[in-house]
Amino acid sequence: MTDRTPGAVLFACNLNVIRSPMAAALLRAHSGGRIYTASAGVRSGRDDPFVAAVMQEIGLDLGGHVPHDFESLGDLNFDLIVSLTPEAHHKAVELTRAADVATEYWPTMDPTQEEGSRDRRIAAYRELRQQLSRRIAERFPRVSTFAG
């Protein structure tokens, strides 16, 4: 891990539906928009209503998110790609072999594996949100806009 705060970060997961869009929105809010963030998946999936619900709880709107894959990004104009699943990490490493883009792998839970009531399932999404929030706060210290 590096101390340098990247200017552009891509979060990647399998379907670009849950983990990577959550992480991108959280970093965008955490950095006050000073770090460009985007998300992609190995493949593009379908929206998940629990994601929008748990992000809305903290004032972040993901209603306009459209899942897309790596190929739809075109050039990888990012300083860092954070992979949230093994499959996404493999793809990120493969794509960055000839590019000057750092990669990190953050093993991240899959809330869709939680079974049971709606309350139990949404609690898993909240747990993921908290896990990503903690990791983002550790990795990306807040940047002051004031000199001194």
HELIX and SHEET records of a PDB file:
HELIX    1   1 ARG A   19  HIS A   30  1                                  12    
HELIX    2   2 PRO A   49  GLN A   56  1                                   8    
HELIX    3   3 PHE A   70  LEU A   73  5                                   4    
HELIX    4   4 PRO A   86  LEU A   95  1                                  10    
HELIX    5   5 PRO A  111  GLN A  113  5                                   3    
HELIX    6   6 ARG A  118  ARG A  139  1                                  22    
SHEET    1   A 4 TYR A  36  GLY A  41  0                                        
SHEET    2   A 4 ALA A   8  CYS A  13  1                                        
SHEET    3   A 4 LEU A  80  SER A  83  1                                        
SHEET    4   A 4 ALA A 102  TYR A 105  1                                        
END                                                                             
